[in-house]
Amino acid sequence: MIRGRRRRVAPVAADYHQPGTRLLDVNDLKTYFRTPRGMVRAVDGVSLTLDRGKTLGLVGESGCGKSVLSRSIMGLLPSTAERTGEIIFASERLDTMGPEALRDYWGTQLAMVFQDPMTSLNPVMRIGRQITESLEVHTDMDKNQARDTALALLRSVHIPEAERRLDQYPHELSGGMRQRVVIAVALACGPQLLFADEPTTALDVTVQAQILDLLSEQQRERQMAVVLVSHDLGVVAGRTQEIAVMYAGQIVEQAPTQVLFSEVRMPYTEALLRSVPRLENASHTRLAVIGGRPPDLIDPPAGCRFAARCPYVQPRCLEEQPPLQEADTPGHLYRCWYPVGTPAGTEALERNLAAQLPQAEAAVSGELAVEAS
Amino acid sequence: MAGTGTAHLRASDDVLLRVEHLVVNFPGGRGRTVSAVADVSFDVAERETLGLVGESGCGKSTAARAVLQLPAPTSGTVLFSGKDLTAVRGEKLRTQRPQIQIVFQDPISSLNPRRTVGDIVGAPLRIWKRGTPAERKAKVDEALDAVGLDPEITREKRPHEFSGGQCQRICIARALVLEPKLIICDEPVSALDVSVQAQILNLLEDLKARYGLTLVFITHDLAVVKNVSDRVAVMYLGKICEIAGPDRLYASPAHPYTAALLSSIPVPDPRVTTLSSGLVPGDLPSPLDPPSGCRFRTRCPRAQERCAVEQPQIREVADGQFVACHFPLVGEVAPSAEVQSAVQPTSSGGNGAGTEVSGGDDSTPETPSGPSDAAVDAPSDTPAGAPTDASSGDGARAG
């Protein structure tokens, strides 16, 4: 497709291939979208870091900004978006680069696996060509070498009869196989950082397990850093070293995976965990619900953004936005005035229960909170 | 897996829906047929929730829609309150329809965007000319109130003004307004966020208790189905594999497919490691050309030659637990009991195709060493998913 272009690989210092090195550093990233109603603050002041070979899970409800965050880091935003803040990838500032410079990073350094394998492949291009396209643009390979590499890639993502698949079209493959192809395309040029944006949401549960296994296998082999975006806490629990929970465009809790599940501090995380139906519960177990819905991101509330739905809410939460503060465990950050599991939090919940605050009662008993529209 | 038979059907009087030998075929082009639902039987007692689980393409939605005669099944009977819906047509069938309602997966696309919510929920009443306009309005308000929406606020609004969860509530209100006996919920929470999903699941439980509803709940999410069901039927490629009470099914699955499904579920707890891979290698075979014998055998770690020849019949392996498998994980076969003679059962199993259940009982002490070998071999030969055809293990197994 793009013939005769110079080889496009972004130069990256050799020491970035060492495991454990800081690969990504995001500082106060804000992505706002211009809409007729006003500015939508889709990502509002997110900072995070990621080391080589590690996996970060990004969790939250739809509309919380988790996909926009990964697209902001990639630089894949529509023209209505305004992005501020620092994105440092392997000591290079990505945020100041234009699309032309970023092209050298896409594919070779940063790659993305999208949610829907049906729509992220070109339906009128053979599987082989979709993989070799980026190889021919970014590397010195000629056609035959690229084809051999594509074949090896298809085999490495465990596609049976890889040779035959090269000449097939996407519609001839099942959903799981297509997602394997999408992963092969993303891995073709050996990226350092892979964004997997809900890679298994469109797939069946047995296929989901296979794809997640494949991703972690490839990650280990390539010492790649992965950002795993998902709304499913079950998916991220077993596959990440660190989890960031997002709510209304902000990170509200971030911790090493083990710590997040054992020492929840943010009421939102607790509510999310409680609302998931679990296999170990007997059937007809009442589920805890989170009443209401996320705030309007055009005009977010002055205080804590979760306050209107929070079982622990106190007057202070409505007025003052809590900062992202560090818990006792190092690396555990949360954004709450009355954190779960602390005396202040317990007291706040008891006060709300005594005052018969609906969301507090709903959180405890799982009773239906009547939604006002 | 290829579950046929009716051993799991109950004889009692309070069975509201009884589906027997349901077959749904679609034309597959070039004279072939897609065998979407192949000889499925199930029953639902009054005020019970039956969960139908399975991967996409296993025929769970098709089976449920065949109950509604949308489209009518190729063969089989659907007894609803004792009346056979497959035997009636036209107006007679239409008069049965208010009794059975359906809630679809995508709440936004199943509501007409140009109508107000009051119109949408009131439409079934208008069509059936129930009551005066004032009575209808009262009925609509009651239904909206029952699903947790304020009628005063919502009545004049249109679907786009609501979130996905609220739209699903509107769909449920519309299904409720005719006071049906049976509601079929086809993946009602799959398109919703976890927090909203919990609200809708709780709502369905409340409504079931309040109106004495019977539910058929279709989903691919095993955790959801466990939460809502009184009985769970696991489907695979148009057949029922296993049917049991949820607590029993999840504690000790009898069918290898159920076990594989359960172990694939990601658990929201980092201390639990899912040992998923290898259990079900590969994709669903095509329903255009389903495997012979047991339909699950091409992905089954315990498959034997017998599975390729003989279709397993549904039988009871434990109290209230029915399974269609020659070598179930629960019941008379002790999977860990390793016995020497491995050649014997394969030949006798193949010959004794006619002896069905009793043959299964006789041959069981010898068989286990076979399946455990196959379990080791099959996944290593076909890493993570050679599908049906041309995989190395297949020739031997297909016999």
Interface residues (C-beta under 8 A of the other chain):
Chain A: E61 S62 H158 P160 E161 S174 G175 G176 M177 D204 V205 T206 V207 Q208 A209 Q210 L212 D213 L214 H231 D232 L233 G234 V235 A237 G238 T257 Q258 F261 A271 L272 L273 S275 V276 P277 R278 L279 N281 A282 S283 H284 T285 R286 L287 A288 V289 I290 G291 R293 G366 E367 L368 A369 V370 E371 A372 S373
Chain B: E55 S56 G148 L149 D150 I153 T154 K157 E161 F162 S163 G165 Q166 R169 D193 V194 S195 Q197 A198 Q199 L201 N202 L203 E205 D206 H220 D221 L222 A223 V224 K226 N227 V228 S229 D230 G245 P246 D247 Y250 A260 L261 L262 S264 I265 P266 V267 P268 D269 P270 R271 V272 T273 T274 S276 S277 L279 V280 G282 D283 L284 T382 P383 A384 G385 A386 P387 A390 S391
